[in-house]
Amino acid sequence: MAADGAADTQLMLGVGLIEKDTNGEVLWVWCYPSTTATLRNLLLRKCCLTDENRLLHPFVFGQYRRTWFYITTVEVPDSSVLKKVTHFSIVLTAKDFNPEKYAAFTRILCRMYLKHGSPVKMMESYIAVLTKGICQSEENGSFLSKDFDVRKAYLAGSIKDIVSQFGMETVILHTALMLKKRIVVYHPKIEVVQEFTRTLPALVWHRQDWTILHSYVHLDADELEALQLCTGYIAGFVDSEVSNRSDLYDVFVNLADSEITIAPLAKEAMTMGKLHKEIGHLIVQSAEDPEKSDSQVIQDISLKTKEIFTNLAPFSEVSGDGGKHVLNLEALKQRRFPPATENFLYHLAAAEQMLKI
């Protein structure tokens, strides 16, 4: 049992503590094991305690250079042993995307710190989860890593909610994801941004790739540089200034106004035609069916996606170079698809690295 849990638990990278004292000062108090100055500054920026006038965000998560961060923040009640602290945040860094798992674990760590006022108990629990995948305590609740399957995390958002907000325009998001384009999502509330962005990778379920998700990004030089190293991504922002940063996106989603904009430079690759209309209708029809669950909608979209790849198959051939599948452009042209379909299949082949270099 212990060994079985341990395989899963080697995913955690570290735990940290940030406090806001009665003078209003925010300090990085403790971490285990050590962390870098860059990561520490990033986490201080993400934790809502450094915002003077902002609301308390109980839980935020995101990704920076392949490290996921999960932050739970609480207000300290008068009854706590922590007399000089008004609020604190527990930060967990990990290699995997699983908000529910780490929200549950950080809540337990918060209860421990409120009760004991020392990081020692937190460190013991962290090490127990790291080595055995479990921590049990009578008064603070138990945590079992195995209870949090990654597929559950992938399916936690609601595709139906996205379709009810954007209708046929959801196909723009589907196309952008298929072509590995850069999607930027804006809303002033971080909770709304996170809920929406975490759901988008499910539109391309065949990839099951949540590494493209950067659900909480600041317009900070270092973060933007890290983001721009990625080929395609979904990036969430709460700063409206991002709408003027057309260098960051191919598709811009303004959640507050329910608007989707395609950047001028991406318009050619994102030209919509009969095929897209078909996909759009399928998405809307499936999502509007009250009998269907979100996972059934995802399955319907996934089947349609597979069909598109089946369409591409006759025009791909095995190259002499390591047996990789590459696109035979002549064969594709001879098929005389409508221009928008041919264009989409060509760009899809490019996204899947099927073009001859």
HELIX and SHEET records of a PDB file:
HELIX    1   1 ALA A    2  THR A    9  1                                   8    
HELIX    2   2 ALA A   37  LYS A   46  1                                  10    
HELIX    3   3 CYS A   48  THR A   50  5                                   3    
HELIX    4   4 PRO A   99  HIS A  116  1                                  18    
HELIX    5   5 PRO A  119  LYS A  132  1                                  14    
HELIX    6   6 SER A  145  ASP A  147  5                                   3    
HELIX    7   7 VAL A  150  TYR A  154  1                                   5    
HELIX    8   8 ILE A  159  PHE A  166  1                                   8    
HELIX    9   9 GLY A  167  GLU A  169  5                                   3    
HELIX   10  10 THR A  170  MET A  178  1                                   9    
HELIX   11  11 ILE A  190  THR A  199  1                                  10    
HELIX   12  12 LEU A  200  ARG A  207  5                                   8    
HELIX   13  13 ALA A  221  GLN A  228  1                                   8    
HELIX   14  14 SER A  240  ASN A  244  5                                   5    
HELIX   15  15 SER A  246  LEU A  248  5                                   3    
HELIX   16  16 PRO A  264  ALA A  266  5                                   3    
HELIX   17  17 LYS A  274  GLU A  288  1                                  15    
HELIX   18  18 ASP A  294  LEU A  312  1                                  19    
HELIX   19  19 ALA A  313  PHE A  315  5                                   3    
HELIX   20  20 LEU A  329  GLN A  334  1                                   6    
HELIX   21  21 PRO A  339  ALA A  351  1                                  13    
SHEET    1   A 5 VAL A  26  TYR A  32  0                                        
SHEET    2   A 5 MET A  12  ASP A  21 -1                                        
SHEET    3   A 5 VAL A  85  ALA A  94 -1                                        
SHEET    4   A 5 THR A  67  GLU A  75 -1                                        
SHEET    5   A 5 PHE A  59  TYR A  64 -1                                        
SHEET    1   B 2 ILE A 134  CYS A 135  0                                        
SHEET    2   B 2 PHE A 143  LEU A 144 -1                                        
SHEET    1   C 5 LEU A 213  HIS A 214  0                                        
SHEET    2   C 5 TYR A 233  PHE A 237  1                                        
SHEET    3   C 5 ARG A 182  TYR A 186  1                                        
SHEET    4   C 5 VAL A 251  ASN A 254  1                                        
SHEET    5   C 5 GLU A 259  ILE A 262 -1                                        
SHEET    1   D 2 SER A 316  VAL A 318  0                                        
SHEET    2   D 2 HIS A 325  LEU A 327 -1                                        
END                                                                             
